[in-house]
Amino acid sequence: MLQIPVGARIVVRSRDGVDEFSGRPIFRDTVGHVLSVSETTLVVSRDPAANGSRPGSVVSLDVGRIIRIKPIPERGSYASRR
């Protein structure tokens, strides 16, 4: 079972099928805060797009499709370094 603290900000890369034309795997990245973790599902509160093109939402990810999970800093910490 995944052991990720609730509230952690992460980026999750998961498999999202195969491109029908090239035959290459398709990957999807999700950035947000962990809401819950179970043996089969990781629920993330996805961050809204920085440019405002996509609102935030709740996303359920199948644990079997996850390739990589990385912790990332909060958005505000990057802006304060500029």
Buried (B, 14 or more C-beta within 10 A) or exposed (E): EEEBEEEBBBBBBBBEEEEEEEEEEEEBEBBBBBBEBEEEEBBBBBBEEEEEEEEEEEBEBEBEBBEEBEEBEEEEEEEEEE
